[in-house]
Amino acid sequence: MRRPRIFWRIFATHLAVIIFSVLAVGGLAFFAARDFSLHHTEDELGARAALVRVNVEPLIASGDATAMQEVVSELGAASSTRFTVIAGNGARVPLGTVLAESEADPDDLANHGDRPEFKAAVEGRVGRSIRLSSTLGKREMYVAIPVQDDGAVVAVVRAAKPLASINEALPELWWKIAVAAAIVAAFAALVSYLVASSVSRQMGHLRDGAVRFATGDLGHKLAVPRTAEFASVAESLNAMAEQLDGEISTLTRERNEREAVLASMVEGVIAVDADERVITVNEAAAGVLGIDREAAVGHSIQEIVRNTDFQRVIAETLLAEAPVERELTLHVAGAQRTVQASGTRLHD
């Protein structure tokens, strides 16, 4: 099974987090900007309604509907805002009657007493609403404020603006947020790529060094990276290689010494393990037994020496606590030899 590289593990994970984070932050920024725009427009409509209220309060008191209509129309055209003056509780006309309207003939308009923003303003509060205008057929934002006289709400001044005009700036804002998010994501992805490449490269150096150690190149030294974790691993591998090199050198030296001692002995020496498999044979033993010392290693003594007395000595030696000595008769290359066999079991 093909295993994924650590580079792709790190980079792909970081890239997914970056994309998710940028989309989340960008979306939140867009909706926050949209809400800010709506709140700002709402405050602006309230301020404009208050300005109209100052101008129409004397006209409401005098009942001059013509002058009121002129003021509302002029202010509406100057501010690109729809203004409506609606009769309140203390007016001479029924509650909800439209007294003046900047974008329509007041006489053609239905009673506004059921409008939610009007109901709030009649109670002395600032009324706010976003809904479809039954007069213009557009979705609008409404802000209504009361006009009071001796504690009674004699009229309500309402300012309105189509949501379409409010949202005109949002596509441009969304485009700017998207461009900024793309730039941030690209920069973050580049940084993530460089970090993942650095980690992958350092891991590759450690892997290559470990492979060289495994193939026997224990003299190789790994470069120690600056990163603490990788530096610790590199130093540990270098220490391990140095220790193994020393142990192997010691074992090689001991083996050579043992081989030299065995080779110099006139007595034949053969060593077997607990399973009676040959571990080593010196030249003298190979000559006495008539066997190939190199070929004998690793094979059972029964395969190498076809002599039941010799095999019995080996078996007794492996079981006995004390040394075993026997005089044996061997037939080698058609000749009969009498040998003195001495066996000793080595513990541990």
Salt bridges, closest charged atoms under 4 A:
GLU42 OE2 - ARG128 NE 2.47
GLU44 OE1 - ARG48 NH2 3.33
GLU101 OE2 - ARG82 NE 2.91
ASP114 OD1 - ARG115 NH1 2.72
GLU117 OE2 - ARG131 NH2 2.55
GLU117 OE2 - ARG158 NH1 2.94
GLU123 OE1 - ARG125 NH2 2.65
GLU140 OE1 - ARG82 NH1 2.99
GLU172 OE2 - LYS176 NZ 3.47
ASP208 OD1 - ARG207 NH2 3.24
ASP217 OD2 - ARG212 NH2 2.63
GLU242 OE1 - LYS221 NZ 3.69
GLU259 OE1 - ARG293 NH2 3.45
GLU283 OE2 - ARG293 NE 3.64
GLU294 OE2 - ARG293 NH1 3.21
ASP309 OD1 - ARG312 NH1 2.84
GLU316 OE1 - ARG326 NH2 2.91
GLU321 OE2 - ARG345 NH2 2.63
GLU321 OE1 - HIS347 NE2 3.65
